Amino acid sequence: RFKPQRSPSGLPSIPAGLRASDVPRLPPRLFWPAPPVAEAMRVFVLGGTQFMGRLTVEVLLDAGHEVVLFNRGRTANPFEGRSNLSHVKCDRMGDRDGFRAALRKCGICDVLIDFVGFQEAYVQDTIEALTLDAGPDERGVKSVSSRRRFAIGHYIFVSTDSVYWAQQVPVSDSRIGEDDAQDFSQSDFERHMEHCQKTALGEYQLRYGGNKLGCERLLEEAWQADGFPYTVLRLPDVYGPFDNLGGFWELVAAIEARRPIPAQLAEGRIRTLEGRPPPAELGDRRRFSWAFAEDVRDAIVACAGKGEMVHGVTMNVAHEEAISLRETCEMIAEVMGLNPATLRFDSSRDAALPSTDYGTLDVARALRLLRPWRPTTMRRAVARSVKWFLSCREHRRYHRLVHREPRTYDESVARRFVCSLHEVPSCWVGAPGPERAALIRSGPAVLNDALQTFTGTAVLDFMQRLMDQVGQDDVACELQRGSDVDPQTWPLRHLAGHLLPQSDHAAAYRLEDAQVLAQTDMLADLESPLAKVRADDAGHPPRRVLRLGGAGARPSLRRHVPVDNSSGFWDCALLGRRRWRLFPPDTPAAVLCAPGCANESPVDCFACGPESYMVHMKHTGFAPATCWECEQTMGDAVVVPAGWWYQTYDDDRTLSISASYGAQLPSILECGMQEPEVIEFEIVD
């Protein structure tokens, strides 16, 4: 039988030639030091299917290590089928007892990498699950006072530099080191709270950073009391391949579309210097730290290889460069072959990145302890990231779809349809009026950044105001089960908060109501994205339709029929993601299976979801020649001219505002957009 040997420190060690993976999977009984990274390790990963976790797991598997993933299994596992991978489905936050039991059952590990430790309670659960019974003293008697032992060699906790937002940092502009921050006094903390509460993002970062700091303190206490072998890696905003958050990709998309880049950093997002307001300099020129996802991956692997050398250590992991938003955008533009001098910045709108600004990070400790690890130069890292994003359509859409849970559809009752596919053209909503007018006149269009005052936390504020004013009002909605539609009535708050999250392809809730917003004070904030190009809705005040849908919600395939002399309608998404399929006005109703001269068809062209082109078998005559399609995301307004057929599919919980638009405005006609005039003339010899 396997008998543990004792190292000089008194801790169990692995006998020569034996690996942790060779030990029978019995209930854990030993503290297990991490072997050198060159040897095969048994690695537990909490999370691990997205972004930095995905990159880390991939390199561990390729190196031959045994990896066990612990997550809810709600998103696709990109490593399915790998022989050295195990997947344990458990809900760390929703079923804490089940998570602890699952972790204990899996036994000993050399390294555990925690990507999803957001609150102290969940980190405490992990420590408890890895704790063994107290060992015997020198006389062989089990003592209550004995130090705890653990079924792990190394716990690597992925933290954030937002912890500095929850602490008092130096008042100078110097880089922030791991030991530079101190706890606030009560009076200083109250002043800091007032500062953070000036913006919703500053308040969020204080709460988020405080929770992460609490997790770090818990690990430090376990290290001090019982030698719990942990390392903390603090990260700033991270970008790179498989980024599932999308902030960096939004920068790339804005630069590609020649849109102005929001650059304002409100006071509540910037640390004060000696109690004074921050310097009055443009947000796009303030310097901060970034981290490249592949550098984070390599730092984690290097950390695992260093073992005891980095136990009980906290390190900043980031680029060595301190860089501004403007310089970041210039690098992106250069990779795309664009002239950086043409970039435009909008200092009146809140910047998405950096998430907060309290200075740049000092990475000297990581450079020293993780040698030969060294972060990639930012210019090279940005180039690799941008090229990855632009390389294919799947990469462009990755951050939008990766959070979607796996779905299955019954394709046995459907058939594929084939037609000529066209992508709906798009432009920035702030493009010159004649350019937008020409785009809309020629067919459907997508206007990006359509409601510029509704971005980021402003959307959450909108939802809060909506629920405060009309959340208790009953609204007429419908529950769609295939072709069956069940009309229902629910309070708006209950529909949005409880029923929409339950929606799926087979049973989806949907609301389309023109009265809800009229009962609020928000109509004046919902300006038409076609302002200065097309007349607004003919109502007084102009009408706005609220559209809500859970995942899988879709109206029938229908033709837009003008009302009140309207020329079409626009629909702007504030939350979620919606897929559109449109058919030109000259498409015969018969090929869309619309009876007679009806403006509605019983066909569901999303019968098997938004990614396939299938309709139910019974619609044998469905054979359109041309289909236009687009994917609408937050901030996009889809413009549909009168006469076009359309159907939408909500790929996630989606909220949008819709309205009709009228004739082209005279100011646009005066700019040279009028129809060409026919002039009769004759040639005289």
C-alpha positions as CSV (number, residue, x, y, z in Angstrom):
1,R,0.0,0.0,0.0
2,F,1.1,3.6,-0.6
3,K,2.7,5.1,2.5
4,P,3.5,8.8,2.6
5,Q,7.0,9.9,3.2
6,R,7.9,13.0,5.3
7,S,9.9,15.9,4.0
8,P,12.3,17.7,6.2
9,S,9.6,20.2,6.9
10,G,7.4,17.5,8.3
11,L,4.9,17.6,5.5
12,P,4.1,14.6,3.4
13,S,6.0,14.4,0.1
14,I,5.6,12.3,-3.0
15,P,7.9,9.2,-3.2
16,A,10.4,9.2,-6.1
17,G,8.8,8.2,-9.4
18,L,5.2,8.6,-8.1
19,R,2.8,11.4,-9.1
20,A,-0.3,12.6,-7.5
21,S,-2.3,11.2,-10.4
22,D,-0.9,7.7,-9.5
23,V,-2.5,7.7,-6.1
24,P,-5.9,5.9,-5.9
25,R,-8.7,8.4,-5.7
26,L,-9.5,7.9,-2.0
27,P,-10.8,10.6,0.4
28,P,-8.0,13.1,0.8
29,R,-5.7,12.5,3.7
30,L,-2.5,14.4,2.9
31,F,-1.2,17.9,2.2
32,W,0.4,17.5,-1.2
33,P,3.2,19.9,-2.3
34,A,3.1,20.9,-6.0
35,P,5.7,19.2,-8.1
36,P,7.8,21.2,-10.7
37,V,5.6,22.3,-13.6
38,A,7.7,20.0,-15.9
39,E,6.1,17.0,-14.2
40,A,2.6,16.0,-14.8
41,M,0.2,17.6,-12.3
42,R,-3.3,17.2,-11.3
43,V,-5.0,20.6,-11.6
44,F,-8.4,21.7,-10.4
45,V,-9.9,24.7,-12.3
46,L,-12.9,26.6,-11.0
47,G,-14.4,28.1,-14.1
48,G,-12.1,27.4,-17.0
49,T,-14.2,27.5,-20.2
50,Q,-14.0,31.2,-21.0
51,F,-11.3,33.8,-21.7
52,M,-8.3,33.5,-19.4
53,G,-9.5,30.2,-18.0
54,R,-9.9,28.7,-21.5
55,L,-6.4,29.8,-22.5
56,T,-4.9,28.4,-19.3
57,V,-6.7,25.0,-19.5
58,E,-5.7,24.6,-23.1
59,V,-2.0,25.0,-22.3
60,L,-2.2,22.7,-19.3
61,L,-3.9,20.0,-21.4
62,D,-1.4,20.3,-24.2
63,A,1.4,19.9,-21.6
64,G,-0.1,16.6,-20.5
65,H,-1.4,17.7,-17.1
66,E,-4.6,16.1,-15.7
67,V,-7.3,18.9,-15.5
68,V,-10.6,18.7,-13.6
69,L,-13.0,21.5,-14.4
70,F,-15.6,22.6,-11.8
71,N,-18.4,24.8,-13.2
72,R,-22.1,24.9,-13.8
73,G,-21.9,23.5,-17.4
74,R,-24.1,26.3,-18.7
75,T,-21.7,27.3,-21.5
76,A,-20.1,25.0,-24.0
77,N,-17.0,23.1,-22.9
78,P,-14.4,23.7,-25.7
79,F,-12.3,20.8,-24.4
80,E,-14.9,18.1,-24.7
81,G,-13.4,14.7,-25.6
82,R,-9.8,15.5,-24.3
83,S,-8.6,12.3,-22.6
84,N,-6.8,14.1,-19.7
85,L,-9.8,16.3,-18.9
86,S,-12.6,15.7,-16.4
87,H,-15.7,17.9,-16.0
88,V,-17.6,18.1,-12.7
89,K,-20.8,20.0,-12.9
90,C,-21.6,21.9,-9.8
91,D,-23.0,25.3,-8.8
92,R,-20.6,27.0,-6.4
93,M,-23.0,29.8,-5.5
94,G,-26.4,28.2,-6.0
95,D,-25.6,24.9,-4.2
96,R,-22.8,25.4,-1.8
97,D,-23.1,22.1,-0.1
98,G,-23.1,20.3,-3.4
99,F,-20.0,22.2,-4.5
100,R,-18.1,21.3,-1.3
101,A,-19.1,17.7,-1.6
102,A,-18.0,17.5,-5.2
103,L,-14.6,19.1,-4.4
104,R,-14.0,16.7,-1.5
105,K,-14.9,13.7,-3.7
106,C,-12.3,14.5,-6.3
107,G,-9.5,14.1,-3.7
108,I,-6.0,15.4,-3.9
109,C,-4.8,18.0,-6.4
110,D,-1.4,19.6,-7.0
111,V,-2.8,23.0,-8.0
112,L,-6.2,24.6,-7.9
113,I,-6.8,27.7,-10.0
114,D,-9.7,29.9,-9.0
115,F,-11.1,32.2,-11.7
116,V,-14.5,32.7,-10.2
117,G,-14.0,33.5,-6.5
118,F,-16.0,36.7,-6.1
119,Q,-17.1,36.6,-2.4
120,E,-15.6,35.4,0.9
121,A,-18.3,32.8,1.5
122,Y,-17.4,30.9,-1.7
123,V,-13.7,31.0,-1.0
124,Q,-14.3,29.8,2.5
125,D,-16.3,26.9,1.1
126,T,-13.3,26.0,-1.1
127,I,-10.8,26.1,1.8
128,E,-13.2,24.0,4.0
129,A,-13.6,21.4,1.2
130,L,-9.8,21.1,0.9
131,T,-9.2,20.9,4.6
132,L,-8.3,17.5,6.1
133,D,-8.7,16.4,9.7
134,A,-6.2,17.9,12.2
135,G,-3.1,15.7,12.2
136,P,-1.6,14.0,15.3
137,D,1.0,15.6,17.5
138,E,4.5,14.2,18.2
139,R,3.0,11.6,20.6
140,G,0.5,10.5,17.9
141,V,-2.4,12.1,19.7
142,K,-4.8,14.1,17.7
143,S,-4.9,17.6,19.0
144,V,-7.5,20.3,18.5
145,S,-4.7,22.9,18.4
146,S,-2.8,21.1,15.6
147,R,-2.5,23.1,12.3
148,R,-4.9,22.1,9.6
149,R,-3.7,20.1,6.7
150,F,-4.9,20.5,3.1
151,A,-5.5,18.2,0.1
152,I,-3.8,20.7,-2.2
153,G,-0.3,21.8,-3.1
154,H,-1.0,25.3,-4.4
155,Y,-4.1,27.5,-4.5
156,I,-3.8,30.2,-7.2
157,F,-6.4,32.9,-6.7
158,V,-7.2,35.2,-9.7
159,S,-8.0,38.6,-8.2
160,T,-8.3,42.2,-9.5
161,D,-6.6,45.5,-9.1
162,S,-10.0,46.8,-8.1
163,V,-8.9,45.9,-4.5
164,Y,-7.0,49.2,-4.6
165,W,-10.3,51.0,-5.1
166,A,-11.3,49.6,-1.7
167,Q,-8.1,50.7,0.0
168,Q,-6.2,54.0,0.6
169,V,-3.5,54.3,-2.0
170,P,-0.6,56.7,-2.2
171,V,-1.4,60.2,-3.2
172,S,1.4,60.5,-5.7
173,D,1.2,59.5,-9.3
174,S,3.7,56.7,-8.9
175,R,2.9,53.1,-9.8
176,I,1.0,51.1,-7.2
177,G,2.8,48.2,-5.6
178,E,1.2,45.3,-3.8
179,D,2.1,46.6,-0.3
180,D,1.4,50.3,-1.0
181,A,-2.3,50.3,-0.1
182,Q,-3.6,50.6,3.4
183,D,-7.0,50.2,5.1
184,F,-9.1,53.4,5.4
185,S,-9.8,55.1,8.7
186,Q,-13.5,55.5,9.3
187,S,-13.6,59.1,8.4
188,D,-11.4,58.6,5.3
189,F,-13.6,55.7,4.1
190,E,-16.7,57.8,4.4
191,R,-15.1,60.5,2.2
192,H,-14.0,57.8,-0.2
193,M,-17.6,56.4,-0.3
194,E,-18.9,59.9,-1.2
195,H,-16.4,60.1,-4.0
196,C,-17.2,56.6,-5.4
197,Q,-21.0,57.3,-5.3
198,K,-20.6,60.1,-7.8
199,T,-20.8,57.4,-10.5
200,A,-22.5,54.0,-10.6
201,L,-19.3,52.5,-11.9
202,G,-17.2,53.9,-9.1
203,E,-19.7,52.5,-6.6
204,Y,-19.7,49.1,-8.3
205,Q,-15.9,48.9,-8.3
206,L,-15.8,49.7,-4.6
207,R,-18.1,46.9,-3.9
208,Y,-16.5,44.5,-6.3
209,G,-13.0,45.3,-5.1
210,G,-14.0,45.1,-1.5
211,N,-15.4,41.6,-2.0
212,K,-12.2,40.5,-3.8
213,L,-10.1,42.0,-1.0
214,G,-12.1,40.1,1.5
215,C,-11.3,36.9,-0.3
216,E,-7.6,37.7,-0.3
217,R,-7.7,38.4,3.4
218,L,-9.4,35.0,4.0
219,L,-6.6,33.3,2.2
220,E,-3.9,35.2,4.1
221,E,-5.5,34.3,7.4
222,A,-5.4,30.6,6.4
223,W,-1.8,31.0,5.4
224,Q,-0.8,32.6,8.6
225,A,-2.7,30.2,10.8
226,D,-2.2,26.9,9.0
227,G,0.2,27.4,6.1
228,F,-2.5,27.3,3.5
229,P,-0.5,27.4,0.2
230,Y,-2.0,30.3,-1.8
231,T,-0.8,32.9,-4.3
232,V,-2.9,35.9,-5.4
233,L,-2.6,37.4,-8.9
234,R,-4.1,40.9,-9.2
235,L,-5.2,41.9,-12.8
236,P,-6.3,45.2,-14.3
237,D,-8.6,45.2,-17.4
238,V,-7.7,42.2,-19.5
239,Y,-8.0,41.8,-23.3
240,G,-7.0,39.2,-25.8
241,P,-8.3,36.2,-27.7
242,F,-11.6,34.7,-26.4
243,D,-12.4,37.9,-24.4
244,N,-16.0,37.3,-23.3
245,L,-16.6,40.7,-21.9
246,G,-16.3,42.7,-25.1
247,G,-15.1,46.1,-23.9
248,F,-11.9,45.9,-25.9
249,W,-13.7,44.5,-29.0
250,E,-16.1,47.5,-28.8
251,L,-13.1,49.8,-29.1
252,V,-12.0,47.8,-32.2
253,A,-15.5,48.0,-33.8
254,A,-15.8,51.7,-33.1
255,I,-12.4,52.4,-34.7
256,E,-13.3,50.2,-37.7
257,A,-16.6,52.1,-38.2
258,R,-14.9,55.5,-37.7
259,R,-17.1,56.3,-34.7
260,P,-16.1,58.7,-32.0
261,I,-14.7,56.9,-28.9
262,P,-16.3,57.8,-25.6
263,A,-13.4,59.2,-23.5
264,Q,-14.8,60.8,-20.4
265,L,-13.7,59.6,-17.0
266,A,-16.0,61.1,-14.5
267,E,-14.6,62.3,-11.1
268,G,-16.1,59.4,-9.2
269,R,-14.0,57.0,-11.4
270,I,-10.6,58.7,-10.7
271,R,-8.7,58.6,-7.5
272,T,-8.2,61.9,-5.7
273,L,-4.8,63.2,-4.9
274,E,-4.5,64.5,-1.3
275,G,-8.3,65.1,-1.2
276,R,-8.2,67.3,-4.3
277,P,-10.2,66.7,-7.4
278,P,-8.3,64.9,-10.2
279,P,-6.3,66.9,-12.6
280,A,-8.4,68.5,-15.4
281,E,-6.9,66.5,-18.2
282,L,-8.8,64.6,-21.0
283,G,-9.8,61.1,-20.1
284,D,-8.3,59.7,-23.3
285,R,-4.8,60.8,-22.2
286,R,-4.8,59.4,-18.7
287,R,-2.5,56.5,-18.2
288,F,-3.5,53.2,-16.7
289,S,-2.5,49.5,-16.9
290,W,-3.7,46.7,-19.2
291,A,-3.1,43.0,-19.0
292,F,-2.9,40.6,-22.0
293,A,-4.8,37.3,-21.5
294,E,-1.9,35.2,-22.8
295,D,0.4,36.9,-20.3
296,V,-2.0,36.1,-17.5
297,R,-2.1,32.4,-18.7
298,D,1.7,32.2,-18.7
299,A,1.9,33.9,-15.3
300,I,-0.5,31.3,-13.8
301,V,1.6,28.4,-15.3
302,A,4.8,30.0,-14.1
303,C,3.3,30.5,-10.6
304,A,2.3,26.8,-10.5
305,G,5.9,25.8,-11.4
306,K,7.4,28.0,-8.7
307,G,5.5,26.3,-6.0
308,E,6.6,27.1,-2.4
309,M,8.7,30.1,-3.6
310,V,5.5,32.1,-4.2
311,H,3.3,30.7,-1.4
312,G,1.7,33.5,0.6
313,V,2.6,36.0,-2.1
314,T,0.4,38.6,-3.8
315,M,1.5,39.9,-7.3
316,N,0.3,42.4,-9.8
317,V,0.2,41.0,-13.3
318,A,0.0,43.5,-16.2
319,H,1.9,45.0,-19.1
320,E,5.1,46.9,-18.1
321,E,3.8,49.9,-20.2
322,A,1.6,52.6,-18.7
323,I,-0.6,53.6,-21.5
324,S,-3.6,55.9,-22.2
325,L,-6.9,55.2,-24.0
326,R,-5.7,57.4,-26.9
327,E,-2.5,55.4,-27.3
328,T,-4.4,52.1,-27.1
329,C,-6.7,53.2,-29.9
330,E,-3.8,54.4,-32.0
331,M,-2.2,51.0,-31.8
332,I,-5.5,49.4,-32.8
333,A,-5.8,51.7,-35.8
334,E,-2.3,51.0,-36.9
335,V,-3.0,47.2,-36.9
336,M,-6.1,47.9,-39.1
337,G,-4.1,50.0,-41.5
338,L,-5.9,53.2,-40.5
339,N,-4.4,56.6,-39.9
340,P,-4.3,57.2,-36.1
341,A,-4.7,60.9,-36.9
342,T,-8.2,60.3,-38.0
343,L,-9.4,59.0,-34.6
344,R,-12.1,61.0,-32.9
345,F,-12.7,61.1,-29.1
346,D,-15.9,62.2,-27.4
347,S,-15.1,63.7,-24.0
348,S,-18.8,64.2,-23.2
349,R,-19.6,60.5,-23.0
350,D,-18.4,58.0,-20.4
351,A,-15.5,55.8,-21.5
352,A,-16.1,52.1,-21.1
353,L,-12.4,51.5,-20.3
354,P,-10.5,51.7,-18.0
355,S,-13.2,50.3,-15.7
356,T,-11.8,52.6,-13.0
357,D,-8.7,54.7,-12.9
358,Y,-6.6,55.0,-9.7
359,G,-3.1,54.7,-11.3
360,T,-0.8,52.2,-12.9
361,L,0.5,49.0,-11.5
362,D,4.0,48.1,-10.5
363,V,4.8,44.6,-11.8
364,A,8.4,44.4,-10.4
365,R,7.5,41.6,-8.0
366,A,6.0,39.3,-10.6
367,L,9.0,39.9,-12.9
368,R,11.4,38.9,-10.1
369,L,9.5,35.9,-8.7
370,L,8.1,34.4,-11.9
371,R,11.3,34.8,-13.9
372,P,11.7,34.1,-16.9
373,W,8.1,35.2,-17.3
374,R,7.8,38.6,-18.8
375,P,4.7,40.3,-20.3
376,T,4.4,40.7,-24.1
377,T,5.0,44.3,-25.3
378,M,1.6,46.0,-25.6
379,R,2.1,46.8,-29.3
380,R,2.6,43.1,-30.1
381,A,-0.2,42.0,-27.8
382,V,-2.7,44.5,-29.4
383,A,-1.7,43.4,-32.9
384,R,-2.3,39.7,-32.0
385,S,-5.7,40.5,-30.4
386,V,-7.0,42.7,-33.2
387,K,-6.0,40.2,-35.9
388,W,-7.7,37.4,-33.9
389,F,-10.9,39.4,-33.7
390,L,-10.9,40.4,-37.4
391,S,-9.9,36.9,-38.7
392,C,-13.4,35.5,-39.0
393,R,-17.1,36.1,-38.2
394,E,-17.1,33.7,-35.3
395,H,-14.4,35.6,-33.5
396,R,-16.3,38.9,-34.1
397,R,-19.4,37.4,-32.5
398,Y,-17.6,35.3,-29.8
399,H,-18.2,37.7,-26.9
400,R,-21.9,37.9,-27.8
401,L,-22.6,34.2,-28.0
402,V,-20.2,32.5,-25.5
403,H,-22.5,33.2,-22.6
404,R,-25.4,31.4,-24.3
405,E,-26.3,28.1,-22.8
406,P,-26.2,25.1,-25.1
407,R,-29.5,24.6,-26.9
408,T,-31.1,21.7,-28.8
409,Y,-33.8,21.9,-31.5
410,D,-36.0,19.2,-33.1
411,E,-34.8,19.2,-36.7
412,S,-36.8,16.1,-37.5
413,V,-39.9,18.3,-38.1
414,A,-38.2,20.9,-40.2
415,R,-36.5,21.3,-43.5
416,R,-33.8,23.7,-44.8
417,F,-34.5,26.5,-47.1
418,V,-32.0,28.0,-49.5
419,C,-31.9,31.6,-50.8
420,S,-29.5,34.4,-51.6
421,L,-28.3,35.9,-48.3
422,H,-27.4,39.5,-47.9
423,E,-26.0,41.3,-44.8
424,V,-28.0,44.4,-43.9
425,P,-25.7,47.4,-44.3
426,S,-24.7,49.5,-41.3
427,C,-23.3,52.9,-40.5
428,W,-22.7,55.1,-37.4
429,V,-25.8,57.0,-36.3
430,G,-23.7,60.2,-36.3
431,A,-22.7,59.8,-40.0
432,P,-23.6,62.8,-42.2
433,G,-27.3,63.2,-42.8
434,P,-27.1,62.6,-46.6
435,E,-25.1,59.3,-46.0
436,R,-27.7,58.0,-43.5
437,A,-30.6,59.1,-45.8
438,A,-29.2,57.3,-48.8
439,L,-28.6,54.1,-46.7
440,I,-32.2,54.1,-45.4
441,R,-33.8,55.0,-48.8
442,S,-32.2,51.9,-50.4
443,G,-33.5,49.3,-48.0
444,P,-33.2,48.2,-44.4
445,A,-30.2,49.4,-42.4
446,V,-28.5,49.2,-39.0
447,L,-27.5,52.4,-37.2
448,N,-24.8,51.8,-34.6
449,D,-24.6,53.7,-31.3
450,A,-28.2,54.8,-31.9
451,L,-29.3,56.1,-28.5
452,Q,-26.1,57.6,-27.3
453,T,-27.4,58.6,-23.9
454,F,-28.3,55.0,-23.2
455,T,-25.0,53.2,-22.7
456,G,-23.5,51.4,-19.8
457,T,-25.1,52.2,-16.4
458,A,-27.6,54.5,-18.1
459,V,-29.4,51.5,-19.3
460,L,-29.7,50.1,-15.8
461,D,-30.9,53.6,-14.7
462,F,-33.6,53.4,-17.4
463,M,-34.7,50.0,-16.2
464,Q,-34.9,51.2,-12.6
465,R,-36.9,54.3,-13.6
466,L,-39.2,52.1,-15.7
467,M,-39.9,49.7,-12.9
468,D,-40.3,52.4,-10.3
469,Q,-43.0,54.2,-12.4
470,V,-44.9,51.4,-14.1
471,G,-43.5,48.1,-12.7
472,Q,-46.7,47.3,-10.8
473,D,-48.9,47.9,-13.8
474,D,-50.5,44.9,-15.6
475,V,-49.4,44.5,-19.2
476,A,-50.8,42.2,-21.9
477,C,-48.1,39.8,-23.1
478,E,-48.0,36.4,-24.8
479,L,-46.5,33.0,-24.2
480,Q,-45.4,31.4,-27.4
481,R,-45.3,27.6,-27.7
482,G,-44.4,26.9,-31.3
483,S,-47.4,28.1,-33.4
484,D,-49.6,28.4,-30.3
485,V,-49.9,31.7,-28.7
486,D,-51.3,32.1,-25.2
487,P,-52.3,35.6,-24.2
488,Q,-51.5,36.5,-20.6
489,T,-51.5,39.4,-18.3
490,W,-48.9,40.1,-15.7
491,P,-47.3,43.0,-13.8
492,L,-44.5,44.4,-15.8
493,R,-42.0,43.8,-13.0
494,H,-42.9,40.2,-12.7
495,L,-42.7,39.7,-16.5
496,A,-39.3,41.3,-16.8
497,G,-37.8,39.8,-13.6
498,H,-39.2,36.3,-13.4
499,L,-40.9,35.2,-16.6
500,L,-38.4,36.4,-19.2
501,P,-35.5,34.5,-17.5
502,Q,-37.5,31.3,-17.8
503,S,-38.0,31.7,-21.6
504,D,-36.6,29.3,-24.1
505,H,-37.1,28.3,-27.7
506,A,-40.1,26.0,-26.9
507,A,-41.9,28.4,-24.6
508,A,-41.0,32.1,-24.7
509,Y,-42.6,35.2,-23.3
510,R,-42.9,38.4,-25.4
511,L,-44.3,41.9,-24.9
512,E,-45.0,44.6,-27.5
513,D,-46.8,47.6,-25.9
514,A,-47.3,51.1,-27.2
515,Q,-48.9,52.4,-23.9
516,V,-46.3,51.6,-21.2
517,L,-43.8,54.3,-22.0
518,A,-46.5,56.9,-22.5
519,Q,-47.3,56.6,-18.8
520,T,-43.7,57.5,-17.8
521,D,-41.6,60.7,-17.9
522,M,-39.0,59.1,-20.2
523,L,-40.4,59.8,-23.6
524,A,-38.4,63.0,-24.0
525,D,-35.2,61.0,-23.4
526,L,-36.0,58.6,-26.3
527,E,-35.0,60.6,-29.3
528,S,-35.3,59.0,-32.7
529,P,-32.0,57.8,-34.2
530,L,-33.3,59.2,-37.5
531,A,-33.6,62.7,-36.2
532,K,-32.6,65.4,-38.7
533,V,-33.1,62.8,-41.5
534,R,-36.7,61.6,-41.2
535,A,-39.8,63.0,-39.6
536,D,-40.6,61.4,-36.3
537,D,-43.7,59.4,-35.4
538,A,-46.9,61.4,-36.1
539,G,-48.2,61.1,-32.5
540,H,-48.3,64.0,-30.0
541,P,-45.9,63.4,-28.3
542,P,-44.2,60.9,-30.7
543,R,-45.1,57.3,-29.7
544,R,-42.6,54.8,-28.5
545,V,-43.2,51.1,-28.3
546,L,-41.7,48.9,-25.6
547,R,-40.6,45.5,-26.8
548,L,-39.5,42.8,-24.3
549,G,-38.6,39.2,-25.1
550,G,-37.1,36.3,-23.4
551,A,-34.7,33.9,-25.2
552,G,-36.5,32.3,-28.1
553,A,-39.2,35.0,-28.4
554,R,-40.2,35.7,-32.0
555,P,-43.3,37.4,-33.6
556,S,-44.8,35.9,-36.7
557,L,-43.3,36.6,-40.2
558,R,-45.1,39.8,-41.2
559,R,-45.0,42.7,-43.7
560,H,-44.6,46.3,-42.3
561,V,-47.7,48.2,-43.4
562,P,-47.5,52.0,-43.1
563,V,-49.7,53.7,-40.5
564,D,-50.4,57.5,-40.4
565,N,-48.4,58.0,-43.6
566,S,-45.3,56.5,-42.0
567,S,-42.4,55.4,-44.2
568,G,-41.2,52.6,-42.0
569,F,-40.1,51.9,-38.4
570,W,-36.9,51.7,-36.4
571,D,-36.2,49.4,-33.4
572,C,-33.3,50.2,-31.0
573,A,-32.0,47.5,-28.6
574,L,-31.0,48.7,-25.1
575,L,-30.3,45.2,-23.8
576,G,-29.8,41.8,-25.2
577,R,-29.4,40.4,-28.7
578,R,-31.9,40.0,-31.6
579,R,-31.6,38.3,-35.0
580,W,-33.5,39.8,-38.0
581,R,-34.5,38.2,-41.3
582,L,-36.1,40.4,-43.9
583,F,-37.5,39.8,-47.3
584,P,-37.9,42.6,-50.0
585,P,-41.3,44.1,-50.8
586,D,-41.4,42.5,-54.2
587,T,-41.2,39.0,-52.7
588,P,-44.5,37.3,-53.8
589,A,-46.7,36.6,-50.8
590,A,-47.2,33.0,-52.1
591,V,-43.5,32.1,-51.7
592,L,-43.7,33.2,-48.1
593,C,-46.8,31.0,-47.7
594,A,-48.9,34.1,-46.8
595,P,-52.6,33.4,-47.7
596,G,-54.1,35.7,-50.3
597,C,-53.2,39.3,-49.8
598,A,-52.5,38.9,-46.1
599,N,-49.6,40.7,-44.5
600,E,-48.7,37.9,-42.2
601,S,-47.4,34.4,-42.8
602,P,-47.7,31.3,-40.6
603,V,-44.1,30.3,-41.4
604,D,-41.5,30.4,-38.6
605,C,-38.1,31.0,-40.4
606,F,-36.4,30.5,-37.1
607,A,-37.9,27.0,-36.5
608,C,-34.6,25.6,-35.4
609,G,-33.0,28.7,-33.8
610,P,-31.2,31.7,-35.1
611,E,-28.2,29.9,-36.5
612,S,-30.0,27.6,-39.0
613,Y,-32.2,28.3,-42.0
614,M,-35.1,25.9,-41.4
615,V,-38.9,26.0,-41.5
616,H,-41.4,23.4,-40.6
617,M,-42.0,20.5,-43.0
618,K,-45.6,21.5,-43.7
619,H,-44.6,24.8,-45.4
620,T,-43.4,23.2,-48.6
621,G,-44.0,26.3,-50.7
622,F,-41.7,28.5,-48.7
623,A,-39.0,29.5,-51.2
624,P,-38.0,33.2,-51.1
625,A,-35.3,34.2,-53.6
626,T,-33.6,36.7,-51.3
627,C,-33.2,37.1,-47.6
628,W,-31.5,40.0,-45.7
629,E,-30.3,39.5,-42.2
630,C,-28.5,41.1,-39.3
631,E,-27.6,40.6,-35.7
632,Q,-28.8,43.5,-33.5
633,T,-26.9,44.1,-30.2
634,M,-27.0,46.8,-27.5
635,G,-27.1,50.3,-29.1
636,D,-28.0,49.1,-32.6
637,A,-31.1,50.5,-34.3
638,V,-32.6,48.4,-37.2
639,V,-34.5,50.5,-39.7
640,V,-37.2,48.7,-41.7
641,P,-38.8,50.6,-44.7
642,A,-42.5,50.1,-45.4
643,G,-43.4,47.1,-47.4
644,W,-40.6,44.8,-46.2
645,W,-41.3,41.4,-44.6
646,Y,-39.5,40.7,-41.4
647,Q,-39.2,38.3,-38.5
648,T,-37.1,38.6,-35.4
649,Y,-35.6,36.1,-32.9
650,D,-34.5,37.2,-29.4
651,D,-31.3,35.2,-28.8
652,D,-31.2,36.5,-25.2
653,R,-33.4,38.5,-22.9
654,T,-33.9,41.6,-25.0
655,L,-35.4,45.1,-24.4
656,S,-35.8,47.5,-27.3
657,I,-37.6,50.8,-28.1
658,S,-39.5,51.0,-31.4
659,A,-41.3,53.8,-33.4
660,S,-42.5,54.7,-36.8
661,Y,-40.7,57.4,-39.0
662,G,-42.0,59.6,-41.7
663,A,-40.9,61.4,-44.8
664,Q,-37.5,62.6,-45.5
665,L,-36.9,66.1,-44.0
666,P,-36.5,69.1,-46.3
667,S,-33.0,69.9,-44.8
668,I,-31.8,66.6,-46.3
669,L,-33.4,67.4,-49.7
670,E,-31.5,70.7,-49.6
671,C,-28.2,68.9,-49.1
672,G,-28.4,67.3,-52.5
673,M,-30.3,64.2,-51.7
674,Q,-33.4,65.0,-53.8
675,E,-34.4,62.7,-56.7
676,P,-32.5,63.5,-59.9
677,E,-34.4,65.9,-62.1
678,V,-35.0,65.0,-65.8
679,I,-34.1,67.8,-68.2
680,E,-35.2,67.8,-71.8
681,F,-32.7,69.3,-74.3
682,E,-31.7,69.0,-77.9
683,I,-28.3,69.1,-79.5
684,V,-27.9,72.0,-82.0
685,D,-25.2,71.7,-84.6
